[in-house]
Amino acid sequence: MRGADAPRVAVVHDWLDRYAGSERVLERILQLYPDADLFAVVDFVPDDQRAFLSGKRATTTFVQRLPFARTRFRSYLPWMPLAIEQLDLSAYDLVLSSSHAVAKGVITGPNQVHVSYVHSPMRYAWDLQHQYLRESGLDRGLVGAWVRLSLHRLRTWDVRSAHGVDAFLANSHFIAKRIRKTYRRDATVVHPPVDVSAFPLHEAKGSAFVTASRLVPYKRVDVLVRAFAAMPDRTLHVVGDGPDRGKLEASAPPNVVFHGHRDHAALVRALGEARAFLFAAEEDFGITPVEAQATGTPVVAFGRGGALETVRGLDASEPTGVFFDAQTPEAVADAVERFERHAGDFDPHAIHAHARTFRPERFDAAFREAVDDAVRTFPT
């Protein structure tokens, strides 16, 4: 670092096209380091949605100017390692990358400290490759062979580029294990910020169960729909939209109701009034279950991934939910039955208090401490 001068800080994000989970983390990082310069592979965030970027525009790569990049930039993934390496960050003392794909691969020198907050190593290139290829119809044929070769090359680059990171941060212990498996590096866990203040406590609960997510295959909403087909005396409300909606609705029984996309106020109301929130995905962290708990609603969740860190099971002194151990209708139905038997054990106030441990201020303090530790550990 440069003597008594304030360090120059660069923040690198994979790509910018919308405000989603990883962008919530980026938003807080930019607030913590307001003088930082922003970099990304592409920046296509509309002008009326840029508030989370603190008025900044990213310095981008050549991918920004490629044909059809605005709508098809993910198709250029094989070129992104080359693109991210072209960003010149030599003028900065501290580089903070927010990475679920290639951002951690920026090139830094011996007089710079690089801290990478990893939302996940590239799942589609590592342990979920085969699932990704099957769901995309790329597990056969010439195009599939080319994609597999591209992912092989991407994995080689991903491991090599990890050597340029001085300190890894992970959004959950689950992702820290993935980092250890993929890069053979330890990571400090800093749970992402959740705006729990936007989901106030709602003590009075209704009789219907609720799930809310984008309707895509890995969210496994199909498992919940099939589970409730076997529980006709209970009702499931599905909030959200996506490419799987038509197929799910076509196979859904009358006691499963689809509501499509809802605005924030309607989502808060749905979560707050739910008897329980159902969550069948294996997520890296999972923000929506925390938002549901902020309203005082217990969660019935698949017991793998980030849910194990955000939901307290029945063995806790103040439980906030129930786990099921397989993504099957039978396991979901069994978990719902166990939830009903223990419904009196769930205190909305305790559930709300637990959700508050993930509030943004906790993230701010933990992230700043981890970065400061890295700067002390890797002096330049």
Secondary structure, 3 states (H helix, E strand, C coil): CCCCCCCCEEEEECCECCCCHHHHHHHHHHHHCCCCEEEECCECCCHHHCHHHCCCCCECCHHHHCCCHHHHHHHHHHHHHHHHHCCCCCCCCEEEEEECCCHHHCCCCCCCEEEEEECCCCCCCCCCHHHHHHHCCCCCHHHHHHHHHHHHHHHHHHHHHHCCCCEEEECCHHHHHHHHHHHCCCEEECCCCCCHHHCCCCCCCCCCEEEECCCCHHHCHHHHHHHHHCCCCCCEEEEECCCCHHHHHHHCCCCEEEEECCCHHHHHHHHHHCCCEEECCCCCCCHHHHHHHHCCCCEEEECCCCHHHHCCCCCCCCCCEEEECCCCHHHHHHHHHHHHHCHHHCCHHHHHHHHHHHCHHHHHHHHHHHHHHHHHHCCC
